[in-house]
């Protein structure tokens, strides 16, 4: 049974620009797009979609040796569970991160980025600095999202731009395009959550 699913997931579904897109990558991308868009609306139902897409992408990233991105998916799964129980029944109620905590978070991020990069290099990761930024930035953005902070979308915007370029340079064109769409959705999420944080009357 395991072999059957492995063969199915690795089956090529389509070819784009000479790049073979597997069934696994396609399903992971579709579920991730649904999850991220639902995130812009602040609906709680986004979290199960997030967990499913992260589980599928964990397999795909491991196959392509994007080890930091692989590890990031387990962070996503954990935060997905936390977000499901942490958000109220009506979904997110966006607010702002105090300036003091923004400065602390930026400092901790910078130190962690520099400290963690040599480890990825030692295990043979493909893109060291951008992959590390993707891992740590995604973890920070996910934490801010669980805490219902509109700044989470600003972090997602930066991470998605970096990973769009990384996957394109790595020849993973389909995933690069997906991350480009993530970038556009992150911009939408930023606008929606920012407005909601400072004007509680409009819905997301």
N, C-alpha and C positions, 0 to 999 in steps of 0.2 A: 504493500500500500504506500509506504514512504517513497519507494522508487517511482511509483506511478505519479505522485504529486510532484516529485523532483523533475521528472521528465516533462510533465505538463507545464510547470512554471518556466522551465528553460527553453520551451518551444518558441521559435521565432514567430511572432504574430505579424510583423510588418518590417519593411526595410525603408529607412529614411536617410537620404544622403549617404548611402553606403553603410549606414549604421543599422545593425540588427536589433530591433526592439522586441524583447521577450514578452511572453504573457505575464510573467511576474512583474516586470517593470511597468507594463501598461496598467494592470490592476492597482499596483501601488500608487501610481501617479493619479489615477482617477479618484481613488479614495482619499488621497492627500489633498487634491484640489477641492473636493467636497468639504473636507474637514476645515481647511483654511478659510474657505468662503463663509462657512457657517460661523467661524470665529469672528468674522467682521460684523456679524449680526448679533453677537453676544449670546447666541442660543446654546443652552447646556448640552444639546444633542451632538454638538461638535466633538465632544470628548471620546465617545465610542468610535467615531470615524477616525479620530486622531490615533487611537490605540491600534486599530486595524492597519492603517497605512504605515505606521511606524514599525509594526511587526514585519510587514512585507518588505519595507525598505531595508530593514536590518539584514535580511537575507541577501538582498541585491547588493548592498554596499559591501558586505563581506566577500561576495564573489568577485567584486572588482577592486578589492584591497583598499577601499576608502575606510581605513580603520577608525578614524576619528568620527566620521559620519555614521559608521556602524555602531560605535559606542553611544553616539548621540541618540539613536533610536530608543535605547533602553531608558535614557533619561526622559524621553518623550512619553514612553509608556507609563513610567512612574508618575510623571506630572499629569498625564491623562487621567489616571485613577484619582489623584489628588484633586484635580480640577472638577471631576464629576461630583465628588462629595463636597468640595469646597464652595462651588457656586450654588446660589440659591435656586429654587425651582424656576424663577423668572429669568435666570441667566445672569450675565455680567452687569454690574453697576459701576462703570468706569470712574476712576479717580486719578489723581496725580501723585507722582513720587516727590517727596520734599527734596529741595536742592541739596541738602546735606547728604542724604542717602544716595543721590545721583553721583556725587563726587566720590563717595566711598566705594560705590559699585564700580565706577570707572577705574579707580586705582587698583582694586582687587582683581578686576578683569585683566588689566595690563600686566600685572605681576604674574598672574596665573598663565597668561598667554606665553610670556617669555619662559616661564619655568617648565611648562608642559611640552613645549615644542620639541626639545631634545629627545623626549621619550618616544614620540611618534617617529622621529628620524631613526631611532634605534631599532624599531620593529618594522621598518621598511615601508612606511606610509608613502603614498604617491605624491601628494602635495602637502608639504609640511605646514607652512605658516597659514595658508588659507584654510586648510582642513582644521587646524587648531582653532582659528578664529570662528569657523563654523560651529565647532563643538561647543566652545565656551559661550559664544554669542547666543547660540540657540538655547542653551541651558538658562542663560540669564533672561532671555526674552520669554521663555516658557514660564519661568518663575514669576516674572512680572505679569504675565497673562493670567496665571492662576490667582494672583493677588488683585486682578482686575484693574491694572494700571494701563493707561492709554499709551505710555511710553514704550510698552512692549512692542508695539507696531513699528516704532522708530528703529528699534534694535533689529526686528525682523527684516526691515527694509535694507539695512546695511548688510546683514548676513546673506540675504537672498541675492543681492547684487554680486557679492564676492563669490558665492557658490555658482551663480550663473556663469561667470567667467571661468571658474575652475573646471566645471564639468565640460564646458565647450572646449577648452584647451586640452582636456583629457580625452576628447573624442566621444564623450557621452552626450551627443547632440540632443537626443530626445529629452534626457533629464535636464540638460541646460535650458531647453525651451520651457520645460515645466517650471523650473526655478525662475525664469523670466516672467512667467505668468504669476508665480508666487509674489514676485516683486510688485507687480501691478495690484494684486489683491492686498498686499501689505500696505500700499499707499491708500487704498480704499478703506482698509481697517483703521489706519491712522486718522483719517478724516472723520470717520464715523465715531470712533471712540473719543476723540478729542472733543468733538461737538457735544457728545453725550456727557462728558465729564464736566463741561462748563455750562451746559444748558440741559438739565435733567428732563425737560418736558418732551423733546423729540425722541422717538424710538430709534433703536439701531437699525 
